[in-house]
Amino acid sequence: MSEINRIINEVNSSMAMEGMPLTDADKERIRLSLISKEQYQKILKELIIKHSA
């Protein structure tokens, strides 16, 4: 298992314990964020806008 998949699985496990498992979209956002700093910045801005409205 790759390091990225391990991180995603650990986050998903923690969230699932709180009754909020990650969606496929959440997992993909995490994957992209870990692969690319540019993608991380883009995703961060999108989430801030989405949750600030």
mmCIF entry with sequence, helices, sheets and N, C-alpha, C, O atoms, coordinates in Angstrom:
data_MODEL
# 
_entry.id   MODEL 
# 
_entity.id                         1 
_entity.type                       polymer 
_entity.pdbx_number_of_molecules   1 
# 
_entity_poly.entity_id                      1 
_entity_poly.type                           'polypeptide(L)' 
_entity_poly.nstd_linkage                   no 
_entity_poly.nstd_monomer                   no 
_entity_poly.pdbx_seq_one_letter_code       MSEINRIINEVNSSMAMEGMPLTDADKERIRLSLISKEQYQKILKELIIKHSA 
_entity_poly.pdbx_seq_one_letter_code_can   MSEINRIINEVNSSMAMEGMPLTDADKERIRLSLISKEQYQKILKELIIKHSA 
_entity_poly.pdbx_strand_id                 A 
# 
loop_
_entity_poly_seq.entity_id 
_entity_poly_seq.num 
_entity_poly_seq.mon_id 
_entity_poly_seq.hetero 
1 1  MET n 
1 2  SER n 
1 3  GLU n 
1 4  ILE n 
1 5  ASN n 
1 6  ARG n 
1 7  ILE n 
1 8  ILE n 
1 9  ASN n 
1 10 GLU n 
1 11 VAL n 
1 12 ASN n 
1 13 SER n 
1 14 SER n 
1 15 MET n 
1 16 ALA n 
1 17 MET n 
1 18 GLU n 
1 19 GLY n 
1 20 MET n 
1 21 PRO n 
1 22 LEU n 
1 23 THR n 
1 24 ASP n 
1 25 ALA n 
1 26 ASP n 
1 27 LYS n 
1 28 GLU n 
1 29 ARG n 
1 30 ILE n 
1 31 ARG n 
1 32 LEU n 
1 33 SER n 
1 34 LEU n 
1 35 ILE n 
1 36 SER n 
1 37 LYS n 
1 38 GLU n 
1 39 GLN n 
1 40 TYR n 
1 41 GLN n 
1 42 LYS n 
1 43 ILE n 
1 44 LEU n 
1 45 LYS n 
1 46 GLU n 
1 47 LEU n 
1 48 ILE n 
1 49 ILE n 
1 50 LYS n 
1 51 HIS n 
1 52 SER n 
1 53 ALA n 
# 
_struct_asym.id          A 
_struct_asym.entity_id   1 
# 
loop_
_struct_conf.conf_type_id 
_struct_conf.id 
_struct_conf.pdbx_PDB_helix_id 
_struct_conf.beg_label_comp_id 
_struct_conf.beg_label_asym_id 
_struct_conf.beg_label_seq_id 
_struct_conf.pdbx_beg_PDB_ins_code 
_struct_conf.end_label_comp_id 
_struct_conf.end_label_asym_id 
_struct_conf.end_label_seq_id 
_struct_conf.pdbx_end_PDB_ins_code 
_struct_conf.beg_auth_comp_id 
_struct_conf.beg_auth_asym_id 
_struct_conf.beg_auth_seq_id 
_struct_conf.end_auth_comp_id 
_struct_conf.end_auth_asym_id 
_struct_conf.end_auth_seq_id 
_struct_conf.pdbx_PDB_helix_class 
_struct_conf.details 
_struct_conf.pdbx_PDB_helix_length 
HELX_P HELX_P1 AA1 GLU A 3  ? MET A 17 ? GLU A 3  MET A 17 1 ? 15 
HELX_P HELX_P2 AA2 ASP A 24 ? ILE A 35 ? ASP A 24 ILE A 35 1 ? 12 
HELX_P HELX_P3 AA3 LYS A 37 ? SER A 52 ? LYS A 37 SER A 52 1 ? 16 
# 
_struct_conf_type.id          HELX_P 
_struct_conf_type.criteria    ? 
_struct_conf_type.reference   ? 
# 
loop_
_atom_site.group_PDB 
_atom_site.id 
_atom_site.type_symbol 
_atom_site.label_atom_id 
_atom_site.label_alt_id 
_atom_site.label_comp_id 
_atom_site.label_asym_id 
_atom_site.label_entity_id 
_atom_site.label_seq_id 
_atom_site.pdbx_PDB_ins_code 
_atom_site.Cartn_x 
_atom_site.Cartn_y 
_atom_site.Cartn_z 
_atom_site.occupancy 
_atom_site.B_iso_or_equiv 
_atom_site.pdbx_formal_charge 
_atom_site.auth_seq_id 
_atom_site.auth_comp_id 
_atom_site.auth_asym_id 
_atom_site.auth_atom_id 
_atom_site.pdbx_PDB_model_num 
ATOM 1   N N  . MET A 1 1  ? 0.850   -1.180 0.000  1.00 0.00 ? 1  MET A N  1 
ATOM 2   C CA . MET A 1 1  ? 0.000   0.000  0.000  1.00 0.00 ? 1  MET A CA 1 
ATOM 3   C C  . MET A 1 1  ? 0.895   1.242  0.000  1.00 0.00 ? 1  MET A C  1 
ATOM 4   O O  . MET A 1 1  ? 1.874   1.324  0.741  1.00 0.00 ? 1  MET A O  1 
ATOM 5   N N  . SER A 1 2  ? 0.537   2.186  -0.834 1.00 0.00 ? 2  SER A N  1 
ATOM 6   C CA . SER A 1 2  ? 1.351   3.387  -0.913 1.00 0.00 ? 2  SER A CA 1 
ATOM 7   C C  . SER A 1 2  ? 1.147   4.252  0.333  1.00 0.00 ? 2  SER A C  1 
ATOM 8   O O  . SER A 1 2  ? 0.172   4.095  1.067  1.00 0.00 ? 2  SER A O  1 
ATOM 9   N N  . GLU A 1 3  ? 2.067   5.144  0.544  1.00 0.00 ? 3  GLU A N  1 
ATOM 10  C CA . GLU A 1 3  ? 1.994   6.058  1.684  1.00 0.00 ? 3  GLU A CA 1 
ATOM 11  C C  . GLU A 1 3  ? 0.728   6.919  1.615  1.00 0.00 ? 3  GLU A C  1 
ATOM 12  O O  . GLU A 1 3  ? 0.081   7.164  2.633  1.00 0.00 ? 3  GLU A O  1 
ATOM 13  N N  . ILE A 1 4  ? 0.387   7.368  0.421  1.00 0.00 ? 4  ILE A N  1 
ATOM 14  C CA . ILE A 1 4  ? -0.815  8.195  0.256  1.00 0.00 ? 4  ILE A CA 1 
ATOM 15  C C  . ILE A 1 4  ? -2.064  7.407  0.631  1.00 0.00 ? 4  ILE A C  1 
ATOM 16  O O  . ILE A 1 4  ? -2.930  7.922  1.337  1.00 0.00 ? 4  ILE A O  1 
ATOM 17  N N  . ASN A 1 5  ? -2.165  6.168  0.168  1.00 0.00 ? 5  ASN A N  1 
ATOM 18  C CA . ASN A 1 5  ? -3.327  5.340  0.516  1.00 0.00 ? 5  ASN A CA 1 
ATOM 19  C C  . ASN A 1 5  ? -3.381  5.067  2.008  1.00 0.00 ? 5  ASN A C  1 
ATOM 20  O O  . ASN A 1 5  ? -4.464  5.010  2.590  1.00 0.00 ? 5  ASN A O  1 
ATOM 21  N N  . ARG A 1 6  ? -2.237  4.898  2.626  1.00 0.00 ? 6  ARG A N  1 
ATOM 22  C CA . ARG A 1 6  ? -2.195  4.658  4.068  1.00 0.00 ? 6  ARG A CA 1 
ATOM 23  C C  . ARG A 1 6  ? -2.735  5.880  4.817  1.00 0.00 ? 6  ARG A C  1 
ATOM 24  O O  . ARG A 1 6  ? -3.516  5.740  5.758  1.00 0.00 ? 6  ARG A O  1 
ATOM 25  N N  . ILE A 1 7  ? -2.321  7.065  4.398  1.00 0.00 ? 7  ILE A N  1 
ATOM 26  C CA . ILE A 1 7  ? -2.792  8.299  5.029  1.00 0.00 ? 7  ILE A CA 1 
ATOM 27  C C  . ILE A 1 7  ? -4.304  8.430  4.857  1.00 0.00 ? 7  ILE A C  1 
ATOM 28  O O  . ILE A 1 7  ? -5.018  8.727  5.816  1.00 0.00 ? 7  ILE A O  1 
ATOM 29  N N  . ILE A 1 8  ? -4.787  8.210  3.642  1.00 0.00 ? 8  ILE A N  1 
ATOM 30  C CA . ILE A 1 8  ? -6.225  8.309  3.375  1.00 0.00 ? 8  ILE A CA 1 
ATOM 31  C C  . ILE A 1 8  ? -6.992  7.315  4.234  1.00 0.00 ? 8  ILE A C  1 
ATOM 32  O O  . ILE A 1 8  ? -8.027  7.663  4.801  1.00 0.00 ? 8  ILE A O  1 
ATOM 33  N N  . ASN A 1 9  ? -6.507  6.098  4.339  1.00 0.00 ? 9  ASN A N  1 
ATOM 34  C CA . ASN A 1 9  ? -7.178  5.083  5.155  1.00 0.00 ? 9  ASN A CA 1 
ATOM 35  C C  . ASN A 1 9  ? -7.189  5.461  6.633  1.00 0.00 ? 9  ASN A C  1 
ATOM 36  O O  . ASN A 1 9  ? -8.184  5.233  7.322  1.00 0.00 ? 9  ASN A O  1 
ATOM 37  N N  . GLU A 1 10 ? -6.109  6.030  7.118  1.00 0.00 ? 10 GLU A N  1 
ATOM 38  C CA . GLU A 1 10 ? -6.059  6.449  8.523  1.00 0.00 ? 10 GLU A CA 1 
ATOM 39  C C  . GLU A 1 10 ? -7.042  7.589  8.792  1.00 0.00 ? 10 GLU A C  1 
ATOM 40  O O  . GLU A 1 10 ? -7.744  7.584  9.804  1.00 0.00 ? 10 GLU A O  1 
ATOM 41  N N  . VAL A 1 11 ? -7.089  8.560  7.887  1.00 0.00 ? 11 VAL A N  1 
ATOM 42  C CA . VAL A 1 11 ? -8.034  9.672  8.048  1.00 0.00 ? 11 VAL A CA 1 
ATOM 43  C C  . VAL A 1 11 ? -9.467  9.143  7.976  1.00 0.00 ? 11 VAL A C  1 
ATOM 44  O O  . VAL A 1 11 ? -10.318 9.532  8.775  1.00 0.00 ? 11 VAL A O  1 
ATOM 45  N N  . ASN A 1 12 ? -9.726  8.264  7.024  1.00 0.00 ? 12 ASN A N  1 
ATOM 46  C CA . ASN A 1 12 ? -11.065 7.700  6.881  1.00 0.00 ? 12 ASN A CA 1 
ATOM 47  C C  . ASN A 1 12 ? -11.473 6.933  8.132  1.00 0.00 ? 12 ASN A C  1 
ATOM 48  O O  . ASN A 1 12 ? -12.616 7.040  8.577  1.00 0.00 ? 12 ASN A O  1 
ATOM 49  N N  . SER A 1 13 ? -10.564 6.171  8.697  1.00 0.00 ? 13 SER A N  1 
ATOM 50  C CA . SER A 1 13 ? -10.865 5.417  9.914  1.00 0.00 ? 13 SER A CA 1 
ATOM 51  C C  . SER A 1 13 ? -11.217 6.353  11.061 1.00 0.00 ? 13 SER A C  1 
ATOM 52  O O  . SER A 1 13 ? -12.178 6.115  11.792 1.00 0.00 ? 13 SER A O  1 
ATOM 53  N N  . SER A 1 14 ? -10.447 7.407  11.213 1.00 0.00 ? 14 SER A N  1 
ATOM 54  C CA . SER A 1 14 ? -10.716 8.381  12.275 1.00 0.00 ? 14 SER A CA 1 
ATOM 55  C C  . SER A 1 14 ? -12.061 9.063  12.075 1.00 0.00 ? 14 SER A C  1 
ATOM 56  O O  . SER A 1 14 ? -12.828 9.228  13.023 1.00 0.00 ? 14 SER A O  1 
ATOM 57  N N  . MET A 1 15 ? -12.340 9.453  10.855 1.00 0.00 ? 15 MET A N  1 
ATOM 58  C CA . MET A 1 15 ? -13.607 10.119 10.564 1.00 0.00 ? 15 MET A CA 1 
ATOM 59  C C  . MET A 1 15 ? -14.783 9.156  10.738 1.00 0.00 ? 15 MET A C  1 
ATOM 60  O O  . MET A 1 15 ? -15.838 9.551  11.235 1.00 0.00 ? 15 MET A O  1 
ATOM 61  N N  . ALA A 1 16 ? -14.609 7.910  10.339 1.00 0.00 ? 16 ALA A N  1 
ATOM 62  C CA . ALA A 1 16 ? -15.681 6.912  10.460 1.00 0.00 ? 16 ALA A CA 1 
ATOM 63  C C  . ALA A 1 16 ? -16.037 6.679  11.923 1.00 0.00 ? 16 ALA A C  1 
ATOM 64  O O  . ALA A 1 16 ? -17.204 6.447  12.239 1.00 0.00 ? 16 ALA A O  1 
ATOM 65  N N  . MET A 1 17 ? -15.052 6.738  12.825 1.00 0.00 ? 17 MET A N  1 
ATOM 66  C CA . MET A 1 17 ? -15.323 6.565  14.251 1.00 0.00 ? 17 MET A CA 1 
ATOM 67  C C  . MET A 1 17 ? -16.242 7.676  14.768 1.00 0.00 ? 17 MET A C  1 
ATOM 68  O O  . MET A 1 17 ? -16.960 7.491  15.750 1.00 0.00 ? 17 MET A O  1 
ATOM 69  N N  . GLU A 1 18 ? -16.212 8.817  14.102 1.00 0.00 ? 18 GLU A N  1 
ATOM 70  C CA . GLU A 1 18 ? -17.064 9.942  14.479 1.00 0.00 ? 18 GLU A CA 1 
ATOM 71  C C  . GLU A 1 18 ? -18.357 9.961  13.669 1.00 0.00 ? 18 GLU A C  1 
ATOM 72  O O  . GLU A 1 18 ? -19.143 10.903 13.762 1.00 0.00 ? 18 GLU A O  1 
ATOM 73  N N  . GLY A 1 19 ? -18.571 8.909  12.873 1.00 0.00 ? 19 GLY A N  1 
ATOM 74  C CA . GLY A 1 19 ? -19.788 8.820  12.079 1.00 0.00 ? 19 GLY A CA 1 
ATOM 75  C C  . GLY A 1 19 ? -19.765 9.633  10.801 1.00 0.00 ? 19 GLY A C  1 
ATOM 76  O O  . GLY A 1 19 ? -20.811 9.908  10.213 1.00 0.00 ? 19 GLY A O  1 
ATOM 77  N N  . MET A 1 20 ? -18.555 10.024 10.365 1.00 0.00 ? 20 MET A N  1 
ATOM 78  C CA . MET A 1 20 ? -18.422 10.843 9.160  1.00 0.00 ? 20 MET A CA 1 
ATOM 79  C C  . MET A 1 20 ? -17.345 10.272 8.224  1.00 0.00 ? 20 MET A C  1 
ATOM 80  O O  . MET A 1 20 ? -16.307 10.897 8.011  1.00 0.00 ? 20 MET A O  1 
ATOM 81  N N  . PRO A 1 21 ? -17.603 9.079  7.667  1.00 0.00 ? 21 PRO A N  1 
ATOM 82  C CA . PRO A 1 21 ? -16.585 8.509  6.777  1.00 0.00 ? 21 PRO A CA 1 
ATOM 83  C C  . PRO A 1 21 ? -16.369 9.397  5.549  1.00 0.00 ? 21 PRO A C  1 
ATOM 84  O O  . PRO A 1 21 ? -17.267 10.131 5.136  1.00 0.00 ? 21 PRO A O  1 
ATOM 85  N N  . LEU A 1 22 ? -15.182 9.320  4.981  1.00 0.00 ? 22 LEU A N  1 
ATOM 86  C CA . LEU A 1 22 ? -14.864 10.123 3.806  1.00 0.00 ? 22 LEU A CA 1 
ATOM 87  C C  . LEU A 1 22 ? -15.648 9.642  2.590  1.00 0.00 ? 22 LEU A C  1 
ATOM 88  O O  . LEU A 1 22 ? -15.868 8.444  2.408  1.00 0.00 ? 22 LEU A O  1 
ATOM 89  N N  . THR A 1 23 ? -16.058 10.586 1.773  1.00 0.00 ? 23 THR A N  1 
ATOM 90  C CA . THR A 1 23 ? -16.670 10.237 0.492  1.00 0.00 ? 23 THR A CA 1 
ATOM 91  C C  . THR A 1 23 ? -15.543 9.968  -0.509 1.00 0.00 ? 23 THR A C  1 
ATOM 92  O O  . THR A 1 23 ? -14.373 10.234 -0.231 1.00 0.00 ? 23 THR A O  1 
ATOM 93  N N  . ASP A 1 24 ? -15.915 9.438  -1.672 1.00 0.00 ? 24 ASP A N  1 
ATOM 94  C CA . ASP A 1 24 ? -14.907 9.241  -2.714 1.00 0.00 ? 24 ASP A CA 1 
ATOM 95  C C  . ASP A 1 24 ? -14.293 10.579 -3.122 1.00 0.00 ? 24 ASP A C  1 
ATOM 96  O O  . ASP A 1 24 ? -13.098 10.658 -3.409 1.00 0.00 ? 24 ASP A O  1 
ATOM 97  N N  . ALA A 1 25 ? -15.117 11.631 -3.147 1.00 0.00 ? 25 ALA A N  1 
ATOM 98  C CA . ALA A 1 25 ? -14.605 12.966 -3.497 1.00 0.00 ? 25 ALA A CA 1 
ATOM 99  C C  . ALA A 1 25 ? -13.614 13.459 -2.452 1.00 0.00 ? 25 ALA A C  1 
ATOM 100 O O  . ALA A 1 25 ? -12.595 14.058 -2.797 1.00 0.00 ? 25 ALA A O  1 
ATOM 101 N N  . ASP A 1 26 ? -13.908 13.209 -1.165 1.00 0.00 ? 26 ASP A N  1 
ATOM 102 C CA . ASP A 1 26 ? -12.979 13.591 -0.098 1.00 0.00 ? 26 ASP A CA 1 
ATOM 103 C C  . ASP A 1 26 ? -11.640 12.880 -0.278 1.00 0.00 ? 26 ASP A C  1 
ATOM 104 O O  . ASP A 1 26 ? -10.580 13.497 -0.170 1.00 0.00 ? 26 ASP A O  1 
ATOM 105 N N  . LYS A 1 27 ? -11.700 11.589 -0.551 1.00 0.00 ? 27 LYS A N  1 
ATOM 106 C CA . LYS A 1 27 ? -10.474 10.797 -0.723 1.00 0.00 ? 27 LYS A CA 1 
ATOM 107 C C  . LYS A 1 27 ? -9.656  11.307 -1.901 1.00 0.00 ? 27 LYS A C  1 
ATOM 108 O O  . LYS A 1 27 ? -8.429  11.376 -1.831 1.00 0.00 ? 27 LYS A O  1 
ATOM 109 N N  . GLU A 1 28 ? -10.344 11.664 -2.988 1.00 0.00 ? 28 GLU A N  1 
ATOM 110 C CA . GLU A 1 28 ? -9.634  12.175 -4.160 1.00 0.00 ? 28 GLU A CA 1 
ATOM 111 C C  . GLU A 1 28 ? -8.996  13.532 -3.862 1.00 0.00 ? 28 GLU A C  1 
ATOM 112 O O  . GLU A 1 28 ? -7.878  13.799 -4.302 1.00 0.00 ? 28 GLU A O  1 
ATOM 113 N N  . ARG A 1 29 ? -9.704  14.397 -3.113 1.00 0.00 ? 29 ARG A N  1 
ATOM 114 C CA . ARG A 1 29 ? -9.131  15.695 -2.726 1.00 0.00 ? 29 ARG A CA 1 
ATOM 115 C C  . ARG A 1 29 ? -7.862  15.495 -1.885 1.00 0.00 ? 29 ARG A C  1 
ATOM 116 O O  . ARG A 1 29 ? -6.864  16.186 -2.092 1.00 0.00 ? 29 ARG A O  1 
ATOM 117 N N  . ILE A 1 30 ? -7.903  14.568 -0.955 1.00 0.00 ? 30 ILE A N  1 
ATOM 118 C CA . ILE A 1 30 ? -6.723  14.297 -0.131 1.00 0.00 ? 30 ILE A CA 1 
ATOM 119 C C  . ILE A 1 30 ? -5.587  13.800 -1.013 1.00 0.00 ? 30 ILE A C  1 
ATOM 120 O O  . ILE A 1 30 ? -4.449  14.252 -0.886 1.00 0.00 ? 30 ILE A O  1 
ATOM 121 N N  . ARG A 1 31 ? -5.902  12.865 -1.911 1.00 0.00 ? 31 ARG A N  1 
ATOM 122 C CA . ARG A 1 31 ? -4.876  12.303 -2.806 1.00 0.00 ? 31 ARG A CA 1 
ATOM 123 C C  . ARG A 1 31 ? -4.226  13.411 -3.625 1.00 0.00 ? 31 ARG A C  1 
ATOM 124 O O  . ARG A 1 31 ? -2.999  13.494 -3.689 1.00 0.00 ? 31 ARG A O  1 
ATOM 125 N N  . LEU A 1 32 ? -5.033  14.260 -4.250 1.00 0.00 ? 32 LEU A N  1 
ATOM 126 C CA . LEU A 1 32 ? -4.488  15.346 -5.075 1.00 0.00 ? 32 LEU A CA 1 
ATOM 127 C C  . LEU A 1 32 ? -3.674  16.324 -4.236 1.00 0.00 ? 32 LEU A C  1 
ATOM 128 O O  . LEU A 1 32 ? -2.631  16.809 -4.673 1.00 0.00 ? 32 LEU A O  1 
ATOM 129 N N  . SER A 1 33 ? -4.152  16.606 -3.042 1.00 0.00 ? 33 SER A N  1 
ATOM 130 C CA . SER A 1 33 ? -3.446  17.542 -2.156 1.00 0.00 ? 33 SER A CA 1 
ATOM 131 C C  . SER A 1 33 ? -2.068  17.026 -1.771 1.00 0.00 ? 33 SER A C  1 
ATOM 132 O O  . SER A 1 33 ? -1.116  17.798 -1.652 1.00 0.00 ? 33 SER A O  1 
ATOM 133 N N  . LEU A 1 34 ? -1.971  15.720 -1.576 1.00 0.00 ? 34 LEU A N  1 
ATOM 134 C CA . LEU A 1 34 ? -0.686  15.134 -1.179 1.00 0.00 ? 34 LEU A CA 1 
ATOM 135 C C  . LEU A 1 34 ? 0.284   14.997 -2.348 1.00 0.00 ? 34 LEU A C  1 
ATOM 136 O O  . LEU A 1 34 ? 1.497   14.942 -2.149 1.00 0.00 ? 34 LEU A O  1 
ATOM 137 N N  . ILE A 1 35 ? -0.246  14.941 -3.558 1.00 0.00 ? 35 ILE A N  1 
ATOM 138 C CA . ILE A 1 35 ? 0.596   14.774 -4.742 1.00 0.00 ? 35 ILE A CA 1 
ATOM 139 C C  . ILE A 1 35 ? 1.178   16.098 -5.224 1.00 0.00 ? 35 ILE A C  1 
ATOM 140 O O  . ILE A 1 35 ? 2.328   16.156 -5.659 1.00 0.00 ? 35 ILE A O  1 
ATOM 141 N N  . SER A 1 36 ? 0.369   17.173 -5.143 1.00 0.00 ? 36 SER A N  1 
ATOM 142 C CA . SER A 1 36 ? 0.763   18.430 -5.774 1.00 0.00 ? 36 SER A CA 1 
ATOM 143 C C  . SER A 1 36 ? 0.475   19.626 -4.876 1.00 0.00 ? 36 SER A C  1 
ATOM 144 O O  . SER A 1 36 ? -0.647  19.802 -4.401 1.00 0.00 ? 36 SER A O  1 
ATOM 145 N N  . LYS A 1 37 ? 1.496   20.443 -4.649 1.00 0.00 ? 37 LYS A N  1 
ATOM 146 C CA . LYS A 1 37 ? 1.315   21.659 -3.850 1.00 0.00 ? 37 LYS A CA 1 
ATOM 147 C C  . LYS A 1 37 ? 0.360   22.622 -4.546 1.00 0.00 ? 37 LYS A C  1 
ATOM 148 O O  . LYS A 1 37 ? -0.429  23.293 -3.880 1.00 0.00 ? 37 LYS A O  1 
ATOM 149 N N  . GLU A 1 38 ? 0.418   22.701 -5.872 1.00 0.00 ? 38 GLU A N  1 
ATOM 150 C CA . GLU A 1 38 ? -0.481  23.575 -6.615 1.00 0.00 ? 38 GLU A CA 1 
ATOM 151 C C  . GLU A 1 38 ? -1.929  23.121 -6.451 1.00 0.00 ? 38 GLU A C  1 
ATOM 152 O O  . GLU A 1 38 ? -2.823  23.944 -6.253 1.00 0.00 ? 38 GLU A O  1 
ATOM 153 N N  . GLN A 1 39 ? -2.157  21.811 -6.533 1.00 0.00 ? 39 GLN A N  1 
ATOM 154 C CA . GLN A 1 39 ? -3.502  21.276 -6.343 1.00 0.00 ? 39 GLN A CA 1 
ATOM 155 C C  . GLN A 1 39 ? -3.976  21.529 -4.919 1.00 0.00 ? 39 GLN A C  1 
ATOM 156 O O  . GLN A 1 39 ? -5.146  21.841 -4.694 1.00 0.00 ? 39 GLN A O  1 
ATOM 157 N N  . TYR A 1 40 ? -3.066  21.393 -3.959 1.00 0.00 ? 40 TYR A N  1 
ATOM 158 C CA . TYR A 1 40 ? -3.402  21.657 -2.563 1.00 0.00 ? 40 TYR A CA 1 
ATOM 159 C C  . TYR A 1 40 ? -3.920  23.076 -2.400 1.00 0.00 ? 40 TYR A C  1 
ATOM 160 O O  . TYR A 1 40 ? -4.951  23.290 -1.761 1.00 0.00 ? 40 TYR A O  1 
ATOM 161 N N  . GLN A 1 41 ? -3.219  24.046 -2.969 1.00 0.00 ? 41 GLN A N  1 
ATOM 162 C CA . GLN A 1 41 ? -3.619  25.450 -2.868 1.00 0.00 ? 41 GLN A CA 1 
ATOM 163 C C  . GLN A 1 41 ? -4.989  25.667 -3.512 1.00 0.00 ? 41 GLN A C  1 
ATOM 164 O O  . GLN A 1 41 ? -5.834  26.371 -2.961 1.00 0.00 ? 41 GLN A O  1 
ATOM 165 N N  . LYS A 1 42 ? -5.201  25.065 -4.669 1.00 0.00 ? 42 LYS A N  1 
ATOM 166 C CA . LYS A 1 42 ? -6.472  25.204 -5.387 1.00 0.00 ? 42 LYS A CA 1 
ATOM 167 C C  . LYS A 1 42 ? -7.614  24.603 -4.570 1.00 0.00 ? 42 LYS A C  1 
ATOM 168 O O  . LYS A 1 42 ? -8.661  25.229 -4.408 1.00 0.00 ? 42 LYS A O  1 
ATOM 169 N N  . ILE A 1 43 ? -7.413  23.394 -4.057 1.00 0.00 ? 43 ILE A N  1 
ATOM 170 C CA . ILE A 1 43 ? -8.444  22.718 -3.276 1.00 0.00 ? 43 ILE A CA 1 
ATOM 171 C C  . ILE A 1 43 ? -8.744  23.493 -1.995 1.00 0.00 ? 43 ILE A C  1 
ATOM 172 O O  . ILE A 1 43 ? -9.906  23.633 -1.615 1.00 0.00 ? 43 ILE A O  1 
ATOM 173 N N  . LEU A 1 44 ? -7.714  23.993 -1.333 1.00 0.00 ? 44 LEU A N  1 
ATOM 174 C CA . LEU A 1 44 ? -7.901  24.768 -0.114 1.00 0.00 ? 44 LEU A CA 1 
ATOM 175 C C  . LEU A 1 44 ? -8.770  25.998 -0.377 1.00 0.00 ? 44 LEU A C  1 
ATOM 176 O O  . LEU A 1 44 ? -9.693  26.277 0.389  1.00 0.00 ? 44 LEU A O  1 
ATOM 177 N N  . LYS A 1 45 ? -8.484  26.733 -1.450 1.00 0.00 ? 45 LYS A N  1 
ATOM 178 C CA . LYS A 1 45 ? -9.273  27.916 -1.796 1.00 0.00 ? 45 LYS A CA 1 
ATOM 179 C C  . LYS A 1 45 ? -10.727 27.532 -2.067 1.00 0.00 ? 45 LYS A C  1 
ATOM 180 O O  . LYS A 1 45 ? -11.646 28.211 -1.610 1.00 0.00 ? 45 LYS A O  1 
ATOM 181 N N  . GLU A 1 46 ? -10.934 26.445 -2.809 1.00 0.00 ? 46 GLU A N  1 
ATOM 182 C CA . GLU A 1 46 ? -12.296 25.999 -3.127 1.00 0.00 ? 46 GLU A CA 1 
ATOM 183 C C  . GLU A 1 46 ? -13.073 25.651 -1.856 1.00 0.00 ? 46 GLU A C  1 
ATOM 184 O O  . GLU A 1 46 ? -14.242 26.014 -1.723 1.00 0.00 ? 46 GLU A O  1 
ATOM 185 N N  . LEU A 1 47 ? -12.433 24.957 -0.936 1.00 0.00 ? 47 LEU A N  1 
ATOM 186 C CA . LEU A 1 47 ? -13.110 24.562 0.302  1.00 0.00 ? 47 LEU A CA 1 
ATOM 187 C C  . LEU A 1 47 ? -13.414 25.768 1.189  1.00 0.00 ? 47 LEU A C  1 
ATOM 188 O O  . LEU A 1 47 ? -14.463 25.817 1.832  1.00 0.00 ? 47 LEU A O  1 
ATOM 189 N N  . ILE A 1 48 ? -12.513 26.728 1.226  1.00 0.00 ? 48 ILE A N  1 
ATOM 190 C CA . ILE A 1 48 ? -12.747 27.940 2.019  1.00 0.00 ? 48 ILE A CA 1 
ATOM 191 C C  . ILE A 1 48 ? -13.956 28.691 1.456  1.00 0.00 ? 48 ILE A C  1 
ATOM 192 O O  . ILE A 1 48 ? -14.826 29.127 2.210  1.00 0.00 ? 48 ILE A O  1 
ATOM 193 N N  . ILE A 1 49 ? -14.006 28.837 0.151  1.00 0.00 ? 49 ILE A N  1 
ATOM 194 C CA . ILE A 1 49 ? -15.146 29.517 -0.479 1.00 0.00 ? 49 ILE A CA 1 
ATOM 195 C C  . ILE A 1 49 ? -16.428 28.751 -0.214 1.00 0.00 ? 49 ILE A C  1 
ATOM 196 O O  . ILE A 1 49 ? -17.440 29.351 0.149  1.00 0.00 ? 49 ILE A O  1 
ATOM 197 N N  . LYS A 1 50 ? -16.405 27.439 -0.387 1.00 0.00 ? 50 LYS A N  1 
ATOM 198 C CA . LYS A 1 50 ? -17.603 26.612 -0.198 1.00 0.00 ? 50 LYS A CA 1 
ATOM 199 C C  . LYS A 1 50 ? -18.147 26.730 1.221  1.00 0.00 ? 50 LYS A C  1 
ATOM 200 O O  . LYS A 1 50 ? -19.359 26.831 1.408  1.00 0.00 ? 50 LYS A O  1 
ATOM 201 N N  . HIS A 1 51 ? -17.277 26.718 2.215  1.00 0.00 ? 51 HIS A N  1 
ATOM 202 C CA . HIS A 1 51 ? -17.721 26.683 3.591  1.00 0.00 ? 51 HIS A CA 1 
ATOM 203 C C  . HIS A 1 51 ? -17.830 28.065 4.238  1.00 0.00 ? 51 HIS A C  1 
ATOM 204 O O  . HIS A 1 51 ? -18.192 28.176 5.409  1.00 0.00 ? 51 HIS A O  1 
ATOM 205 N N  . SER A 1 52 ? -17.518 29.111 3.482  1.00 0.00 ? 52 SER A N  1 
ATOM 206 C CA . SER A 1 52 ? -17.650 30.471 3.995  1.00 0.00 ? 52 SER A CA 1 
ATOM 207 C C  . SER A 1 52 ? -18.995 31.090 3.602  1.00 0.00 ? 52 SER A C  1 
ATOM 208 O O  . SER A 1 52 ? -19.412 32.101 4.168  1.00 0.00 ? 52 SER A O  1 
ATOM 209 N N  . ALA A 1 53 ? -19.648 30.489 2.657  1.00 0.00 ? 53 ALA A N  1 
ATOM 210 C CA . ALA A 1 53 ? -20.921 31.044 2.146  1.00 0.00 ? 53 ALA A CA 1 
ATOM 211 C C  . ALA A 1 53 ? -22.054 30.858 3.110  1.00 0.00 ? 53 ALA A C  1 
ATOM 212 O O  . ALA A 1 53 ? -23.180 31.268 2.827  1.00 0.00 ? 53 ALA A O  1 
# 
